[in-house]
Amino acid sequence: MKPVITILAVNTGSSSIKFSLYESGEREELLFSGSLTRIGLPDGRFSVTDAEGRYIDCVRVEVADHEAACRQVFSWIKAHGPGMPDAVGHRVVHGGPRHTAPEMVTPELLDSIAELVPYAPEHLPQALNAIRYAASGLPGVFQVACFDTAFHSTMPAIAKLCPIPEEFRREGVQRYGFHGLSYQYILNELKAQGDPLASKGRVILAHLGHGASMAAVLDGRSVETTMGFSPAGGLVMSTRTGDLDPGVALFLLQQGHLDAAGLRDMVNKKSGLLGVSGLSDDMRDLLEAEADNPQAHLAVELFCYSARKHIGALVAALGGLDMIVFTGGIGLHSPEIRERICSGLEFLGVRLDEQKNMNRHGIISTDESQVVVRVMETNEEVMIVRETRSVLEVG
């Protein structure tokens, strides 16, 4: 029997912090989970729920920056938790070329992650803040960095290659891929359910949420993905462009429409569903509005078209297709988007069952479908807990 230990999973975003406390033994038992959202804005929200989803705390907050947000989160955990956790695991979006597995946090690792900030300036500074604040707020607690890019380290060299001069490739400019913690969790769940395709099959995992990507998994290993050097590439997303002709960026810079900071802001925060619709970055709002709003309809159609197009490319990389798994907020909760993405994939043997597709879980394809289509809920925090425990046991 594994000894039961408590592990705090911390998931920092560009304007939010999510956290969950688990008891980890033979399985993971959630004690509470929470989030602090809209950091730096006047209408932030701090909420915590128990394992059954009942609110323990829920207040409006105004925190100026991530340091203040960390102070709020960790002070609440110290005041209301069952004591000091045995370990803290952090989602770190980018591991660069050097970090391809979870690692114990050391001063040397922090220095290495700090060198990677230019790779993911929207995410890495916040993760570093959380790690440093946890070190001071929870002194002596074992910490682990769990890298979102690590899952895709199995991609073949040709799939990682950026077609630019070698002098820049030597600086670590390559395709990495993201949402790795989500994808690893889904694969683990498929294996736990006894699905043979998780270990021996051609599978596309589609994490569709505010950030959206897909991964091509061959016999349990990532061989291709839609995001590349940064989380801004690939599919059209809520506020990110997805793949964009470099000539567009050059045009906007050369014509003086944007500087580097303005371009980064546009690519990450003002484009995608929001940029096309001019209305909202939330798919639920757009689906509700599209009947009367042509731009909302256009944004939804572009999202689904982009997803279908990338599925086609991933099928080519896999040499065929056995299963698609939808996850993430949109993938889990929007049967209409799942149906619209799969409509047009009949040539691959994809057939959805209309009634099954209305459900949030399980197989939603027909019995006659040559490709199994599933809907599964992901859990990045549980994956952080598992990776943290694995490092703790080795260390």
C-alpha positions as CSV (number, residue, x, y, z in Angstrom):
1,M,0.0,0.0,0.0
2,K,1.3,3.5,-0.9
3,P,1.4,5.9,2.1
4,V,-1.1,8.7,1.9
5,I,0.4,12.1,1.3
6,T,-1.1,15.5,0.5
7,I,-0.1,17.2,-2.7
8,L,-1.1,20.7,-3.8
9,A,-1.4,21.2,-7.6
10,V,-0.9,24.7,-8.8
11,N,-1.9,25.7,-12.4
12,T,-1.0,29.3,-13.2
13,G,-2.3,31.0,-16.3
14,S,-1.7,34.4,-17.8
15,S,-4.5,36.0,-15.7
16,S,-5.5,33.3,-13.3
17,I,-4.3,30.7,-10.7
18,K,-6.0,27.4,-10.2
19,F,-5.2,25.1,-7.3
20,S,-6.3,21.8,-5.9
21,L,-5.3,19.8,-2.8
22,Y,-5.3,16.1,-3.0
23,E,-4.6,13.1,-0.8
24,S,-2.5,10.8,-2.9
25,G,-2.3,7.1,-2.0
26,E,-3.5,4.2,-4.1
27,R,-5.7,6.8,-5.8
28,E,-6.2,10.5,-5.7
29,E,-8.8,12.0,-3.4
30,L,-9.7,15.7,-3.9
31,L,-10.0,17.7,-0.7
32,F,-10.7,21.1,-2.2
33,S,-10.1,23.1,-5.4
34,G,-10.2,26.8,-6.2
35,S,-9.2,29.6,-8.5
36,L,-8.5,33.2,-8.6
37,T,-9.4,34.7,-11.9
38,R,-9.1,38.0,-13.8
39,I,-5.8,39.0,-12.1
40,G,-5.1,42.7,-12.6
41,L,-8.7,43.6,-13.4
42,P,-11.3,45.1,-11.0
43,D,-13.8,42.2,-11.2
44,G,-11.6,39.3,-10.1
45,R,-13.1,36.3,-8.3
46,F,-11.7,34.0,-5.7
47,S,-13.6,30.8,-5.1
48,V,-13.0,27.4,-3.5
49,T,-15.2,24.3,-3.6
50,D,-15.0,21.0,-1.7
51,A,-14.8,17.6,-3.3
52,E,-18.6,17.6,-4.0
53,G,-18.5,21.0,-5.6
54,R,-20.0,22.9,-2.7
55,Y,-18.6,26.4,-2.1
56,I,-16.3,26.8,0.8
57,D,-15.4,30.4,-0.1
58,C,-16.4,32.7,-2.9
59,V,-15.6,36.5,-2.9
60,R,-15.0,39.3,-5.4
61,V,-11.4,40.4,-5.3
62,E,-9.2,42.9,-6.9
63,V,-5.5,41.9,-7.1
64,A,-3.1,44.0,-8.9
65,D,-0.7,41.4,-10.1
66,H,0.4,37.7,-9.8
67,E,2.4,38.4,-6.7
68,A,-0.7,39.7,-4.9
69,A,-2.7,36.7,-6.3
70,C,-0.2,34.2,-4.9
71,R,-0.3,35.9,-1.6
72,Q,-4.1,35.6,-1.5
73,V,-4.1,31.9,-2.6
74,F,-1.3,30.6,-0.4
75,S,-2.5,32.5,2.7
76,W,-6.0,31.0,2.2
77,I,-4.4,27.5,1.9
78,K,-2.3,27.9,5.0
79,A,-5.4,29.2,7.0
80,H,-7.9,26.7,5.8
81,G,-6.0,23.6,4.7
82,P,-5.4,20.5,6.9
83,G,-1.8,21.6,7.4
84,M,1.3,21.9,5.3
85,P,1.1,19.8,2.2
86,D,3.8,17.2,1.7
87,A,4.6,18.5,-1.8
88,V,3.5,21.1,-4.3
89,G,3.4,20.4,-8.0
90,H,3.4,23.2,-10.6
91,R,2.3,23.2,-14.2
92,V,5.0,24.9,-16.2
93,V,3.9,25.6,-19.7
94,H,7.3,25.5,-21.5
95,G,10.2,23.2,-20.8
96,G,12.3,24.2,-23.8
97,P,14.7,21.7,-25.3
98,R,16.2,20.6,-21.9
99,H,13.2,19.7,-19.7
100,T,11.3,16.6,-21.0
101,A,10.2,15.1,-17.7
102,P,8.9,16.4,-14.3
103,E,11.7,17.7,-12.1
104,M,12.3,18.6,-8.5
105,V,12.5,22.4,-8.1
106,T,16.1,23.6,-7.3
107,P,17.7,27.0,-7.7
108,E,19.4,25.7,-10.8
109,L,16.0,24.6,-12.3
110,L,14.5,28.0,-11.5
111,D,17.4,29.7,-13.3
112,S,16.9,27.4,-16.3
113,I,13.2,28.1,-16.5
114,A,13.9,31.9,-16.2
115,E,16.1,31.6,-19.3
116,L,13.0,30.2,-21.1
117,V,10.8,33.2,-20.4
118,P,11.2,34.6,-23.9
119,Y,9.7,31.2,-25.2
120,A,6.4,31.7,-23.3
121,P,6.3,35.3,-21.9
122,E,2.5,35.0,-21.3
123,H,2.9,32.1,-18.9
124,L,6.4,31.4,-17.5
125,P,6.8,34.5,-15.4
126,Q,3.6,33.7,-13.6
127,A,4.7,30.1,-13.0
128,L,8.0,31.3,-11.6
129,N,6.2,33.7,-9.3
130,A,4.0,30.8,-7.9
131,I,7.0,28.5,-7.4
132,R,9.0,31.2,-5.5
133,Y,6.0,32.3,-3.5
134,A,5.3,28.7,-2.5
135,A,8.9,28.3,-1.4
136,S,8.6,31.3,1.0
137,G,4.9,30.7,2.0
138,L,5.3,27.0,2.5
139,P,9.0,26.8,3.6
140,G,10.7,23.4,3.3
141,V,7.9,21.8,1.2
142,F,9.1,19.6,-1.7
143,Q,8.2,21.2,-5.1
144,V,8.1,19.7,-8.6
145,A,7.8,21.4,-12.0
146,C,5.6,19.5,-14.4
147,F,6.3,20.6,-18.0
148,D,3.4,20.8,-20.5
149,T,5.7,20.3,-23.4
150,A,7.2,17.1,-22.1
151,F,4.5,14.8,-23.6
152,H,5.5,15.8,-27.1
153,S,9.2,15.1,-26.7
154,T,8.6,11.8,-28.4
155,M,7.8,13.5,-31.7
156,P,10.2,12.6,-34.5
157,A,12.9,15.1,-35.3
158,I,11.3,16.0,-38.6
159,A,8.0,17.0,-36.8
160,K,10.0,19.3,-34.4
161,L,11.9,21.0,-37.1
162,C,11.3,24.7,-38.0
163,P,12.5,25.6,-41.5
164,I,14.7,28.5,-40.5
165,P,18.5,28.9,-40.5
166,E,20.5,26.6,-38.1
167,E,21.8,29.6,-36.1
168,F,18.3,30.2,-34.8
169,R,17.5,26.5,-34.4
170,R,20.5,26.2,-32.1
171,E,18.8,28.8,-29.9
172,G,16.0,26.2,-29.2
173,V,13.6,27.4,-31.9
174,Q,11.7,24.3,-32.8
175,R,8.1,22.9,-32.5
176,Y,7.3,21.7,-29.0
177,G,3.5,21.3,-28.5
178,F,1.5,21.9,-25.4
179,H,-1.5,20.6,-23.3
180,G,0.8,17.6,-22.5
181,L,-0.6,17.1,-19.0
182,S,-4.1,16.9,-20.4
183,Y,-3.1,14.5,-23.1
184,Q,-1.2,12.2,-20.7
185,Y,-4.2,12.1,-18.3
186,I,-6.5,11.1,-21.2
187,L,-4.1,8.4,-22.3
188,N,-3.8,7.1,-18.7
189,E,-7.6,7.0,-18.4
190,L,-8.0,5.1,-21.6
191,K,-5.4,2.5,-20.5
192,A,-7.2,2.2,-17.1
193,Q,-10.5,1.5,-19.0
194,G,-8.7,-1.2,-20.9
195,D,-9.0,0.5,-24.3
196,P,-6.3,-1.2,-26.5
197,L,-6.1,1.8,-28.8
198,A,-4.4,3.8,-26.0
199,S,-1.3,1.6,-26.4
200,K,-1.7,0.3,-30.0
201,G,-3.6,2.6,-32.3
202,R,-3.8,5.8,-34.3
203,V,-5.5,8.4,-32.0
204,I,-6.2,12.1,-32.2
205,L,-6.7,13.8,-28.9
206,A,-8.5,17.2,-29.2
207,H,-8.2,19.5,-26.3
208,L,-10.7,22.3,-27.2
209,G,-11.0,25.1,-24.7
210,H,-10.0,28.7,-24.4
211,G,-6.7,27.4,-25.7
212,A,-7.1,24.7,-28.2
213,S,-4.8,22.0,-29.7
214,M,-4.8,18.5,-31.0
215,A,-2.2,15.8,-30.7
216,A,-1.6,12.8,-33.0
217,V,-0.8,9.8,-30.8
218,L,0.6,6.6,-32.4
219,D,0.9,3.5,-30.2
220,G,0.7,5.7,-27.1
221,R,3.3,8.3,-28.1
222,S,2.9,11.8,-29.5
223,V,4.1,12.0,-33.1
224,E,2.6,15.4,-34.1
225,T,0.6,18.2,-32.7
226,T,-1.0,21.5,-33.8
227,M,0.7,24.0,-31.5
228,G,4.4,24.6,-32.2
229,F,7.0,26.8,-30.7
230,S,4.4,28.7,-28.7
231,P,0.8,28.0,-27.5
232,A,-0.4,30.6,-30.1
233,G,0.0,28.3,-33.1
234,G,-2.3,25.7,-34.7
235,L,-6.1,25.9,-34.3
236,V,-8.1,29.1,-34.2
237,M,-8.7,29.7,-30.5
238,S,-10.7,32.0,-28.2
239,T,-8.4,35.0,-28.4
240,R,-5.3,33.5,-30.2
241,T,-4.8,33.5,-33.9
242,G,-3.6,30.0,-34.3
243,D,-1.5,29.5,-37.4
244,L,-0.9,32.8,-39.1
245,D,1.1,33.6,-42.3
246,P,4.3,35.3,-41.1
247,G,3.8,37.8,-43.8
248,V,0.8,39.2,-41.9
249,A,3.0,39.9,-38.9
250,L,5.7,41.5,-41.1
251,F,3.1,43.6,-42.8
252,L,1.6,44.9,-39.6
253,L,5.1,45.7,-38.2
254,Q,6.5,47.2,-41.4
255,Q,3.5,49.4,-42.0
256,G,3.7,50.7,-38.4
257,H,0.3,49.4,-37.4
258,L,1.8,47.5,-34.5
259,D,5.1,47.2,-32.6
260,A,6.4,44.0,-31.2
261,A,4.4,44.4,-27.9
262,G,1.3,45.3,-29.8
263,L,1.7,42.3,-32.2
264,R,2.1,39.9,-29.2
265,D,-1.0,41.4,-27.6
266,M,-3.0,41.0,-30.9
267,V,-1.8,37.4,-31.5
268,N,-2.6,36.2,-28.0
269,K,-5.4,38.4,-26.7
270,K,-7.4,40.1,-29.4
271,S,-7.7,37.5,-32.2
272,G,-9.4,34.1,-32.7
273,L,-13.1,33.9,-31.9
274,L,-13.0,37.4,-30.3
275,G,-11.2,39.0,-33.2
276,V,-13.5,37.5,-35.9
277,S,-16.8,37.9,-34.0
278,G,-16.1,41.3,-32.4
279,L,-18.5,40.1,-29.8
280,S,-17.0,37.5,-27.4
281,D,-14.2,34.9,-26.9
282,D,-16.7,32.5,-25.3
283,M,-18.1,29.8,-27.6
284,R,-21.3,29.7,-25.6
285,D,-22.0,33.3,-26.4
286,L,-21.3,32.9,-30.1
287,L,-23.5,29.8,-30.5
288,E,-26.3,31.7,-28.8
289,A,-25.8,34.8,-31.0
290,E,-25.0,33.3,-34.4
291,A,-28.5,33.0,-35.7
292,D,-28.8,36.8,-35.7
293,N,-25.1,37.8,-35.9
294,P,-23.2,37.0,-39.1
295,Q,-19.9,37.7,-37.5
296,A,-20.6,35.3,-34.6
297,H,-21.6,32.6,-37.1
298,L,-18.4,33.2,-39.1
299,A,-16.3,32.8,-35.9
300,V,-17.9,29.5,-35.1
301,E,-17.6,28.2,-38.6
302,L,-14.0,29.2,-38.8
303,F,-13.3,27.3,-35.5
304,C,-14.9,24.1,-36.8
305,Y,-13.3,24.4,-40.2
306,S,-9.8,24.9,-38.6
307,A,-10.4,21.9,-36.5
308,R,-11.4,19.7,-39.4
309,K,-8.5,20.8,-41.5
310,H,-6.0,20.0,-38.7
311,I,-7.6,16.6,-38.2
312,G,-6.9,15.9,-41.8
313,A,-3.2,16.8,-41.4
314,L,-2.8,14.7,-38.3
315,V,-4.5,11.7,-40.0
316,A,-1.8,12.0,-42.7
317,A,0.9,12.1,-40.0
318,L,-0.6,9.0,-38.4
319,G,-1.2,7.1,-41.6
320,G,-4.9,6.5,-40.8
321,L,-7.2,7.0,-37.8
322,D,-8.8,4.7,-35.2
323,M,-10.1,7.1,-32.6
324,I,-10.8,10.8,-31.8
325,V,-11.1,12.0,-28.2
326,F,-12.7,15.3,-27.5
327,T,-11.9,17.0,-24.2
328,G,-11.4,20.6,-22.8
329,G,-14.2,23.0,-22.0
330,I,-15.6,23.2,-25.5
331,G,-14.8,19.6,-26.4
332,L,-16.6,18.3,-23.3
333,H,-19.6,20.6,-23.1
334,S,-20.6,21.4,-26.7
335,P,-22.2,18.6,-28.7
336,E,-23.0,21.1,-31.5
337,I,-19.3,21.9,-32.0
338,R,-18.4,18.2,-31.9
339,E,-21.1,17.5,-34.5
340,R,-20.0,20.4,-36.7
341,I,-16.3,19.4,-36.6
342,C,-17.1,15.8,-37.4
343,S,-19.5,16.7,-40.2
344,G,-17.4,16.3,-43.3
345,L,-15.1,13.6,-41.9
346,E,-17.3,10.8,-43.2
347,F,-14.6,10.0,-45.7
348,L,-12.4,8.9,-42.8
349,G,-15.1,6.6,-41.5
350,V,-16.4,9.0,-38.8
351,R,-20.1,8.5,-37.9
352,L,-21.6,10.2,-34.9
353,D,-24.7,8.9,-33.1
354,E,-26.9,12.0,-32.6
355,Q,-28.3,10.8,-29.2
356,K,-25.0,9.7,-27.8
357,N,-23.4,13.0,-28.9
358,M,-25.7,14.8,-26.5
359,N,-23.9,13.1,-23.6
360,R,-20.8,14.5,-21.9
361,H,-19.0,11.1,-21.5
362,G,-18.3,7.9,-23.4
363,I,-18.4,6.8,-26.9
364,I,-20.5,9.0,-29.2
365,S,-19.9,7.3,-32.5
366,T,-22.3,4.8,-34.0
367,D,-21.6,1.1,-33.8
368,E,-20.9,1.1,-37.5
369,S,-18.4,3.9,-37.4
370,Q,-14.9,2.9,-38.5
371,V,-13.5,5.5,-36.2
372,V,-14.3,5.5,-32.5
373,V,-15.2,9.0,-31.2
374,R,-15.1,9.6,-27.5
375,V,-15.8,12.5,-25.1
376,M,-13.7,12.5,-21.9
377,E,-13.2,14.9,-19.1
378,T,-9.5,15.8,-18.6
379,N,-7.9,16.6,-15.3
380,E,-4.5,18.4,-15.5
381,E,-4.4,18.8,-11.7
382,V,-4.6,15.1,-11.1
383,M,-1.8,14.6,-13.6
384,I,0.3,17.2,-11.7
385,V,-0.3,15.2,-8.5
386,R,0.8,12.0,-10.2
387,E,3.9,13.4,-11.7
388,T,4.8,15.2,-8.4
389,R,4.4,11.9,-6.5
390,S,6.6,10.1,-9.0
391,V,9.4,12.6,-8.5
392,L,9.0,12.5,-4.7
393,E,9.3,8.8,-4.6
394,V,12.4,8.8,-6.7
395,G,13.9,11.7,-4.8
